[in-house]
Amino acid sequence: MEYLMRYINRTSRLSELYRGERMQAFDLSGIHHTYIINICSNPGISQENLARLIFVNKSTVARQLAVLEKKGYVDRRQCQGDARKLLVYPTEKAKSVYPAIVDILKDWNSIILDGLSEAEQKEMGRMLRHAMEKARKAALGS
């Protein structure tokens, strides 16, 4: 059997290239979509919870949020109940690009799933979710 991760990793890298090219118009890179999507969907999320949600370490989240804050896409504010905690909010600029980012993601899904029946697409989604859950449990132990 061929290495499944080889195809998943290559598809992921190609996806980032695709998104990056299309998101240049917003002065964003291909990795910023996940931040914009999750912050717009969870305004006031803590940096720590965002890191857990997108499976990256806290320092990576802090660096990427600093970039997004500088570009005017997010605001970080101290939590009123815990001064050590930073909460992240989308700006109007983030909210305005959100629909375009969703469209970019939908376009990519259409491209990579082209030629598969609806049943095959659903089965592929089910299998990838299963693989992700197994990976999450192995990497995070929960």
PyMOL CGO cylinders between C-alpha atoms (Angstrom):
from pymol import cmd
from pymol.cgo import CYLINDER

trace = [
    CYLINDER, 0.00, 0.00, 0.00, 1.23, 3.49, -0.80, 0.3, 1, 1, 1, 1, 1, 1,
    CYLINDER, 1.23, 3.49, -0.80, 1.78, 5.97, 1.98, 0.3, 1, 1, 1, 1, 1, 1,
    CYLINDER, 1.78, 5.97, 1.98, -1.50, 7.76, 2.56, 0.3, 1, 1, 1, 1, 1, 1,
    CYLINDER, -1.50, 7.76, 2.56, 0.22, 10.66, 4.33, 0.3, 1, 1, 1, 1, 1, 1,
    CYLINDER, 0.22, 10.66, 4.33, 2.27, 11.41, 1.21, 0.3, 1, 1, 1, 1, 1, 1,
    CYLINDER, 2.27, 11.41, 1.21, -0.92, 12.25, -0.66, 0.3, 1, 1, 1, 1, 1, 1,
    CYLINDER, -0.92, 12.25, -0.66, -2.52, 14.08, 2.24, 0.3, 1, 1, 1, 1, 1, 1,
    CYLINDER, -2.52, 14.08, 2.24, 0.60, 16.23, 2.78, 0.3, 1, 1, 1, 1, 1, 1,
    CYLINDER, 0.60, 16.23, 2.78, 1.00, 17.01, -0.91, 0.3, 1, 1, 1, 1, 1, 1,
    CYLINDER, 1.00, 17.01, -0.91, -2.67, 17.88, -1.26, 0.3, 1, 1, 1, 1, 1, 1,
    CYLINDER, -2.67, 17.88, -1.26, -2.36, 20.13, 1.79, 0.3, 1, 1, 1, 1, 1, 1,
    CYLINDER, -2.36, 20.13, 1.79, 0.67, 21.95, 0.35, 0.3, 1, 1, 1, 1, 1, 1,
    CYLINDER, 0.67, 21.95, 0.35, -1.06, 22.38, -3.02, 0.3, 1, 1, 1, 1, 1, 1,
    CYLINDER, -1.06, 22.38, -3.02, -4.14, 23.66, -1.21, 0.3, 1, 1, 1, 1, 1, 1,
    CYLINDER, -4.14, 23.66, -1.21, -2.03, 26.27, 0.58, 0.3, 1, 1, 1, 1, 1, 1,
    CYLINDER, -2.03, 26.27, 0.58, -0.52, 27.38, -2.74, 0.3, 1, 1, 1, 1, 1, 1,
    CYLINDER, -0.52, 27.38, -2.74, -3.99, 27.67, -4.28, 0.3, 1, 1, 1, 1, 1, 1,
    CYLINDER, -3.99, 27.67, -4.28, -5.37, 29.66, -1.34, 0.3, 1, 1, 1, 1, 1, 1,
    CYLINDER, -5.37, 29.66, -1.34, -2.28, 31.82, -1.10, 0.3, 1, 1, 1, 1, 1, 1,
    CYLINDER, -2.28, 31.82, -1.10, -2.53, 32.89, -4.72, 0.3, 1, 1, 1, 1, 1, 1,
    CYLINDER, -2.53, 32.89, -4.72, -6.18, 33.81, -4.36, 0.3, 1, 1, 1, 1, 1, 1,
    CYLINDER, -6.18, 33.81, -4.36, -5.79, 35.48, -0.98, 0.3, 1, 1, 1, 1, 1, 1,
    CYLINDER, -5.79, 35.48, -0.98, -2.97, 37.78, -2.12, 0.3, 1, 1, 1, 1, 1, 1,
    CYLINDER, -2.97, 37.78, -2.12, -5.63, 40.30, -3.09, 0.3, 1, 1, 1, 1, 1, 1,
    CYLINDER, -5.63, 40.30, -3.09, -6.43, 40.62, 0.64, 0.3, 1, 1, 1, 1, 1, 1,
    CYLINDER, -6.43, 40.62, 0.64, -2.75, 40.73, 1.70, 0.3, 1, 1, 1, 1, 1, 1,
    CYLINDER, -2.75, 40.73, 1.70, -3.18, 37.31, 3.32, 0.3, 1, 1, 1, 1, 1, 1,
    CYLINDER, -3.18, 37.31, 3.32, -1.25, 34.08, 2.91, 0.3, 1, 1, 1, 1, 1, 1,
    CYLINDER, -1.25, 34.08, 2.91, -2.63, 30.59, 2.36, 0.3, 1, 1, 1, 1, 1, 1,
    CYLINDER, -2.63, 30.59, 2.36, -2.50, 29.74, 6.05, 0.3, 1, 1, 1, 1, 1, 1,
    CYLINDER, -2.50, 29.74, 6.05, -4.55, 32.70, 7.24, 0.3, 1, 1, 1, 1, 1, 1,
    CYLINDER, -4.55, 32.70, 7.24, -7.89, 31.30, 6.08, 0.3, 1, 1, 1, 1, 1, 1,
    CYLINDER, -7.89, 31.30, 6.08, -8.18, 29.04, 9.11, 0.3, 1, 1, 1, 1, 1, 1,
    CYLINDER, -8.18, 29.04, 9.11, -7.60, 31.95, 11.49, 0.3, 1, 1, 1, 1, 1, 1,
    CYLINDER, -7.60, 31.95, 11.49, -10.13, 34.26, 9.80, 0.3, 1, 1, 1, 1, 1, 1,
    CYLINDER, -10.13, 34.26, 9.80, -12.76, 31.51, 9.53, 0.3, 1, 1, 1, 1, 1, 1,
    CYLINDER, -12.76, 31.51, 9.53, -12.41, 30.39, 13.15, 0.3, 1, 1, 1, 1, 1, 1,
    CYLINDER, -12.41, 30.39, 13.15, -12.19, 33.88, 14.65, 0.3, 1, 1, 1, 1, 1, 1,
    CYLINDER, -12.19, 33.88, 14.65, -15.21, 35.11, 12.70, 0.3, 1, 1, 1, 1, 1, 1,
    CYLINDER, -15.21, 35.11, 12.70, -17.10, 31.98, 13.79, 0.3, 1, 1, 1, 1, 1, 1,
    CYLINDER, -17.10, 31.98, 13.79, -15.96, 32.33, 17.45, 0.3, 1, 1, 1, 1, 1, 1,
    CYLINDER, -15.96, 32.33, 17.45, -15.51, 36.04, 18.25, 0.3, 1, 1, 1, 1, 1, 1,
    CYLINDER, -15.51, 36.04, 18.25, -13.77, 36.48, 21.59, 0.3, 1, 1, 1, 1, 1, 1,
    CYLINDER, -13.77, 36.48, 21.59, -12.02, 33.10, 21.42, 0.3, 1, 1, 1, 1, 1, 1,
    CYLINDER, -12.02, 33.10, 21.42, -8.87, 32.88, 23.52, 0.3, 1, 1, 1, 1, 1, 1,
    CYLINDER, -8.87, 32.88, 23.52, -5.55, 32.36, 21.79, 0.3, 1, 1, 1, 1, 1, 1,
    CYLINDER, -5.55, 32.36, 21.79, -5.18, 29.09, 23.69, 0.3, 1, 1, 1, 1, 1, 1,
    CYLINDER, -5.18, 29.09, 23.69, -8.56, 27.78, 22.57, 0.3, 1, 1, 1, 1, 1, 1,
    CYLINDER, -8.56, 27.78, 22.57, -7.83, 28.84, 19.00, 0.3, 1, 1, 1, 1, 1, 1,
    CYLINDER, -7.83, 28.84, 19.00, -4.57, 26.87, 19.10, 0.3, 1, 1, 1, 1, 1, 1,
    CYLINDER, -4.57, 26.87, 19.10, -6.45, 23.78, 20.30, 0.3, 1, 1, 1, 1, 1, 1,
    CYLINDER, -6.45, 23.78, 20.30, -9.17, 24.24, 17.69, 0.3, 1, 1, 1, 1, 1, 1,
    CYLINDER, -9.17, 24.24, 17.69, -6.77, 24.39, 14.74, 0.3, 1, 1, 1, 1, 1, 1,
    CYLINDER, -6.77, 24.39, 14.74, -4.15, 21.95, 16.12, 0.3, 1, 1, 1, 1, 1, 1,
    CYLINDER, -4.15, 21.95, 16.12, -1.14, 24.26, 16.26, 0.3, 1, 1, 1, 1, 1, 1,
    CYLINDER, -1.14, 24.26, 16.26, 1.00, 25.38, 19.17, 0.3, 1, 1, 1, 1, 1, 1,
    CYLINDER, 1.00, 25.38, 19.17, 0.32, 28.59, 21.08, 0.3, 1, 1, 1, 1, 1, 1,
    CYLINDER, 0.32, 28.59, 21.08, 3.45, 30.35, 19.83, 0.3, 1, 1, 1, 1, 1, 1,
    CYLINDER, 3.45, 30.35, 19.83, 2.42, 29.77, 16.20, 0.3, 1, 1, 1, 1, 1, 1,
    CYLINDER, 2.42, 29.77, 16.20, -1.02, 31.23, 16.94, 0.3, 1, 1, 1, 1, 1, 1,
    CYLINDER, -1.02, 31.23, 16.94, 0.54, 34.24, 18.67, 0.3, 1, 1, 1, 1, 1, 1,
    CYLINDER, 0.54, 34.24, 18.67, 2.84, 34.91, 15.68, 0.3, 1, 1, 1, 1, 1, 1,
    CYLINDER, 2.84, 34.91, 15.68, 0.09, 34.59, 13.10, 0.3, 1, 1, 1, 1, 1, 1,
    CYLINDER, 0.09, 34.59, 13.10, -2.30, 36.74, 15.14, 0.3, 1, 1, 1, 1, 1, 1,
    CYLINDER, -2.30, 36.74, 15.14, 0.38, 39.43, 15.40, 0.3, 1, 1, 1, 1, 1, 1,
    CYLINDER, 0.38, 39.43, 15.40, 0.55, 39.45, 11.58, 0.3, 1, 1, 1, 1, 1, 1,
    CYLINDER, 0.55, 39.45, 11.58, -3.23, 39.57, 11.25, 0.3, 1, 1, 1, 1, 1, 1,
    CYLINDER, -3.23, 39.57, 11.25, -3.48, 42.30, 13.89, 0.3, 1, 1, 1, 1, 1, 1,
    CYLINDER, -3.48, 42.30, 13.89, -0.88, 44.41, 12.10, 0.3, 1, 1, 1, 1, 1, 1,
    CYLINDER, -0.88, 44.41, 12.10, -2.83, 44.01, 8.84, 0.3, 1, 1, 1, 1, 1, 1,
    CYLINDER, -2.83, 44.01, 8.84, -6.06, 45.05, 10.56, 0.3, 1, 1, 1, 1, 1, 1,
    CYLINDER, -6.06, 45.05, 10.56, -7.88, 41.71, 10.52, 0.3, 1, 1, 1, 1, 1, 1,
    CYLINDER, -7.88, 41.71, 10.52, -8.08, 40.99, 14.26, 0.3, 1, 1, 1, 1, 1, 1,
    CYLINDER, -8.08, 40.99, 14.26, -8.12, 42.74, 17.61, 0.3, 1, 1, 1, 1, 1, 1,
    CYLINDER, -8.12, 42.74, 17.61, -6.60, 41.07, 20.66, 0.3, 1, 1, 1, 1, 1, 1,
    CYLINDER, -6.60, 41.07, 20.66, -7.86, 42.18, 24.05, 0.3, 1, 1, 1, 1, 1, 1,
    CYLINDER, -7.86, 42.18, 24.05, -7.06, 41.14, 27.58, 0.3, 1, 1, 1, 1, 1, 1,
    CYLINDER, -7.06, 41.14, 27.58, -9.71, 39.03, 29.23, 0.3, 1, 1, 1, 1, 1, 1,
    CYLINDER, -9.71, 39.03, 29.23, -11.44, 41.00, 31.98, 0.3, 1, 1, 1, 1, 1, 1,
    CYLINDER, -11.44, 41.00, 31.98, -11.49, 38.00, 34.31, 0.3, 1, 1, 1, 1, 1, 1,
    CYLINDER, -11.49, 38.00, 34.31, -7.93, 36.86, 33.62, 0.3, 1, 1, 1, 1, 1, 1,
    CYLINDER, -7.93, 36.86, 33.62, -5.29, 39.40, 32.56, 0.3, 1, 1, 1, 1, 1, 1,
    CYLINDER, -5.29, 39.40, 32.56, -3.00, 36.61, 31.35, 0.3, 1, 1, 1, 1, 1, 1,
    CYLINDER, -3.00, 36.61, 31.35, -5.52, 35.59, 28.69, 0.3, 1, 1, 1, 1, 1, 1,
    CYLINDER, -5.52, 35.59, 28.69, -5.86, 37.31, 25.32, 0.3, 1, 1, 1, 1, 1, 1,
    CYLINDER, -5.86, 37.31, 25.32, -9.19, 37.16, 23.52, 0.3, 1, 1, 1, 1, 1, 1,
    CYLINDER, -9.19, 37.16, 23.52, -9.34, 37.52, 19.75, 0.3, 1, 1, 1, 1, 1, 1,
    CYLINDER, -9.34, 37.52, 19.75, -12.04, 39.38, 17.83, 0.3, 1, 1, 1, 1, 1, 1,
    CYLINDER, -12.04, 39.38, 17.83, -12.51, 39.82, 14.08, 0.3, 1, 1, 1, 1, 1, 1,
    CYLINDER, -12.51, 39.82, 14.08, -12.44, 43.36, 12.75, 0.3, 1, 1, 1, 1, 1, 1,
    CYLINDER, -12.44, 43.36, 12.75, -14.82, 44.65, 10.10, 0.3, 1, 1, 1, 1, 1, 1,
    CYLINDER, -14.82, 44.65, 10.10, -12.02, 43.98, 7.61, 0.3, 1, 1, 1, 1, 1, 1,
    CYLINDER, -12.02, 43.98, 7.61, -11.99, 40.28, 8.59, 0.3, 1, 1, 1, 1, 1, 1,
    CYLINDER, -11.99, 40.28, 8.59, -15.77, 40.08, 8.42, 0.3, 1, 1, 1, 1, 1, 1,
    CYLINDER, -15.77, 40.08, 8.42, -15.72, 41.63, 4.95, 0.3, 1, 1, 1, 1, 1, 1,
    CYLINDER, -15.72, 41.63, 4.95, -13.25, 39.05, 3.53, 0.3, 1, 1, 1, 1, 1, 1,
    CYLINDER, -13.25, 39.05, 3.53, -14.90, 36.08, 5.25, 0.3, 1, 1, 1, 1, 1, 1,
    CYLINDER, -14.90, 36.08, 5.25, -17.36, 35.37, 2.38, 0.3, 1, 1, 1, 1, 1, 1,
    CYLINDER, -17.36, 35.37, 2.38, -14.55, 35.51, -0.20, 0.3, 1, 1, 1, 1, 1, 1,
    CYLINDER, -14.55, 35.51, -0.20, -12.47, 33.07, 1.85, 0.3, 1, 1, 1, 1, 1, 1,
    CYLINDER, -12.47, 33.07, 1.85, -15.43, 30.70, 2.12, 0.3, 1, 1, 1, 1, 1, 1,
    CYLINDER, -15.43, 30.70, 2.12, -15.81, 30.89, -1.67, 0.3, 1, 1, 1, 1, 1, 1,
    CYLINDER, -15.81, 30.89, -1.67, -12.10, 30.11, -2.18, 0.3, 1, 1, 1, 1, 1, 1,
    CYLINDER, -12.10, 30.11, -2.18, -12.47, 27.03, 0.04, 0.3, 1, 1, 1, 1, 1, 1,
    CYLINDER, -12.47, 27.03, 0.04, -15.62, 25.91, -1.79, 0.3, 1, 1, 1, 1, 1, 1,
    CYLINDER, -15.62, 25.91, -1.79, -13.87, 26.35, -5.15, 0.3, 1, 1, 1, 1, 1, 1,
    CYLINDER, -13.87, 26.35, -5.15, -10.93, 24.23, -3.97, 0.3, 1, 1, 1, 1, 1, 1,
    CYLINDER, -10.93, 24.23, -3.97, -13.27, 21.48, -2.76, 0.3, 1, 1, 1, 1, 1, 1,
    CYLINDER, -13.27, 21.48, -2.76, -15.01, 21.49, -6.13, 0.3, 1, 1, 1, 1, 1, 1,
    CYLINDER, -15.01, 21.49, -6.13, -11.69, 21.21, -7.94, 0.3, 1, 1, 1, 1, 1, 1,
    CYLINDER, -11.69, 21.21, -7.94, -10.33, 18.30, -5.92, 0.3, 1, 1, 1, 1, 1, 1,
    CYLINDER, -10.33, 18.30, -5.92, -13.62, 16.41, -5.81, 0.3, 1, 1, 1, 1, 1, 1,
    CYLINDER, -13.62, 16.41, -5.81, -14.40, 16.85, -9.50, 0.3, 1, 1, 1, 1, 1, 1,
    CYLINDER, -14.40, 16.85, -9.50, -15.28, 13.54, -11.10, 0.3, 1, 1, 1, 1, 1, 1,
    CYLINDER, -15.28, 13.54, -11.10, -16.39, 11.85, -7.88, 0.3, 1, 1, 1, 1, 1, 1,
    CYLINDER, -16.39, 11.85, -7.88, -20.04, 10.98, -7.35, 0.3, 1, 1, 1, 1, 1, 1,
    CYLINDER, -20.04, 10.98, -7.35, -21.87, 12.51, -4.39, 0.3, 1, 1, 1, 1, 1, 1,
    CYLINDER, -21.87, 12.51, -4.39, -21.69, 9.14, -2.62, 0.3, 1, 1, 1, 1, 1, 1,
    CYLINDER, -21.69, 9.14, -2.62, -17.93, 8.94, -3.23, 0.3, 1, 1, 1, 1, 1, 1,
    CYLINDER, -17.93, 8.94, -3.23, -17.48, 12.48, -1.94, 0.3, 1, 1, 1, 1, 1, 1,
    CYLINDER, -17.48, 12.48, -1.94, -19.39, 11.67, 1.24, 0.3, 1, 1, 1, 1, 1, 1,
    CYLINDER, -19.39, 11.67, 1.24, -17.43, 8.45, 1.75, 0.3, 1, 1, 1, 1, 1, 1,
    CYLINDER, -17.43, 8.45, 1.75, -14.13, 10.27, 1.22, 0.3, 1, 1, 1, 1, 1, 1,
    CYLINDER, -14.13, 10.27, 1.22, -15.18, 12.88, 3.80, 0.3, 1, 1, 1, 1, 1, 1,
    CYLINDER, -15.18, 12.88, 3.80, -16.13, 10.16, 6.24, 0.3, 1, 1, 1, 1, 1, 1,
    CYLINDER, -16.13, 10.16, 6.24, -12.83, 8.35, 5.78, 0.3, 1, 1, 1, 1, 1, 1,
    CYLINDER, -12.83, 8.35, 5.78, -10.75, 11.52, 6.13, 0.3, 1, 1, 1, 1, 1, 1,
    CYLINDER, -10.75, 11.52, 6.13, -12.64, 12.51, 9.31, 0.3, 1, 1, 1, 1, 1, 1,
    CYLINDER, -12.64, 12.51, 9.31, -11.94, 9.02, 10.66, 0.3, 1, 1, 1, 1, 1, 1,
    CYLINDER, -11.94, 9.02, 10.66, -8.23, 9.36, 9.86, 0.3, 1, 1, 1, 1, 1, 1,
    CYLINDER, -8.23, 9.36, 9.86, -8.14, 12.83, 11.44, 0.3, 1, 1, 1, 1, 1, 1,
    CYLINDER, -8.14, 12.83, 11.44, -9.76, 11.55, 14.64, 0.3, 1, 1, 1, 1, 1, 1,
    CYLINDER, -9.76, 11.55, 14.64, -7.26, 8.69, 14.88, 0.3, 1, 1, 1, 1, 1, 1,
    CYLINDER, -7.26, 8.69, 14.88, -4.42, 11.17, 14.28, 0.3, 1, 1, 1, 1, 1, 1,
    CYLINDER, -4.42, 11.17, 14.28, -5.81, 13.57, 16.91, 0.3, 1, 1, 1, 1, 1, 1,
    CYLINDER, -5.81, 13.57, 16.91, -6.02, 10.80, 19.50, 0.3, 1, 1, 1, 1, 1, 1,
    CYLINDER, -6.02, 10.80, 19.50, -2.50, 9.57, 18.73, 0.3, 1, 1, 1, 1, 1, 1,
    CYLINDER, -2.50, 9.57, 18.73, -0.96, 13.06, 18.78, 0.3, 1, 1, 1, 1, 1, 1,
    CYLINDER, -0.96, 13.06, 18.78, -2.91, 14.56, 21.69, 0.3, 1, 1, 1, 1, 1, 1,
    CYLINDER, -2.91, 14.56, 21.69, -3.78, 11.47, 23.69, 0.3, 1, 1, 1, 1, 1, 1,
    CYLINDER, -3.78, 11.47, 23.69, -7.45, 12.28, 24.05, 0.3, 1, 1, 1, 1, 1, 1,
]
cmd.load_cgo(trace, "trace")
